[in-house]
């Protein structure tokens, strides 16, 4: 991976790199300050959202000014249109199936085993039962239906499960609520994120 990085070092977008480094510095600094003064401050500063808003405002302002055309065009290369609606469903291209079938089987198997293990761990922790067949059906449907919208394969993750535990979630209904909130964000806030860097 290091060889690849150094071979393609000339293709790095300097503006995107500087913006990313500045964002990381601000996020880490504010996180440290929040942890240091969390007893004195009642409300934690939502620096993630604030930084998102400031970046969008900065890039939008550069576009409106149209003073530094080269600067704006270089930023245009790193900005991406963020969907504020769901794409229309299309069938996946079956022509690539022979090339990806073995890798896809491995991804599906690992995803199912990881999801089932986390579901059984949650069931044991909160004293309810998990039907393996029902989990298999749910896992299959949660990967077949999104494939028509070109989504990535879904599976449970240890980090997300730990985060759900910390918020007090006990069943999969918490994930359903998350999905609904993500849909609301896509439709309500999506247009506001147009000028964010990729």
LINFEN-V52229 format. One record per backbone hydrogen bond with DSSP energy under -1.0 kcal/mol. NH is the residue of the N-H (numbers start at 1). CO is the residue of the C=O. E is the energy in kcal/mol with one decimal. If there is no record, write none. Layout:
BEGIN
NH;CO;E
NH;CO;E
END
This chain:
BEGIN
5;1;-2.2
6;2;-2.4
7;3;-2.1
8;4;-1.7
11;8;-1.2
12;9;-1.2
17;13;-2.4
18;14;-2.7
19;15;-2.4
20;16;-2.3
21;17;-2.6
22;18;-2.6
23;19;-2.0
24;20;-2.4
25;21;-2.4
26;22;-2.4
27;23;-2.7
28;24;-2.6
29;25;-2.6
30;26;-2.6
31;27;-2.1
32;28;-2.4
33;29;-2.3
34;30;-2.8
35;31;-2.2
36;32;-2.1
37;33;-2.6
41;37;-1.9
47;45;-2.3
50;46;-2.2
51;47;-2.9
52;48;-2.0
53;49;-2.4
54;50;-2.6
55;51;-2.5
56;52;-2.1
57;53;-2.5
58;54;-2.5
59;55;-2.5
60;56;-2.5
61;57;-2.4
62;58;-2.2
63;59;-1.8
64;60;-2.3
65;61;-2.5
66;62;-1.9
69;67;-1.3
72;68;-2.7
73;69;-2.7
74;70;-2.1
75;71;-1.7
76;72;-2.2
80;196;-1.4
90;148;-3.0
97;94;-1.1
100;96;-1.5
101;97;-1.6
104;100;-3.0
105;101;-2.1
106;102;-1.8
107;103;-2.4
108;104;-2.6
109;105;-2.5
110;106;-2.5
111;107;-2.6
112;108;-2.4
113;109;-2.5
114;110;-2.5
115;111;-2.3
116;112;-2.8
117;113;-2.5
118;114;-2.2
119;115;-2.3
120;116;-2.6
121;117;-2.1
122;118;-2.3
123;119;-2.4
124;120;-2.3
125;121;-2.0
126;122;-2.6
128;123;-2.1
135;131;-2.4
136;132;-2.3
137;133;-2.4
138;134;-2.7
139;135;-2.8
140;136;-2.3
141;137;-2.7
142;138;-2.4
144;140;-2.4
145;141;-2.0
148;145;-1.5
149;146;-1.9
150;147;-1.0
151;146;-1.8
161;157;-2.4
162;158;-2.6
163;159;-2.1
164;160;-2.4
165;161;-2.4
166;162;-2.2
167;163;-1.2
168;165;-1.4
169;164;-2.4
174;171;-1.3
176;172;-1.3
177;173;-2.1
178;174;-1.9
179;175;-2.3
180;176;-2.1
181;177;-2.3
182;178;-2.3
183;179;-2.1
184;180;-2.1
185;181;-2.4
186;182;-2.6
187;183;-2.2
188;184;-3.1
189;185;-2.1
190;185;-1.2
192;189;-1.1
193;190;-1.6
194;191;-1.0
196;193;-1.5
198;78;-4.5
END
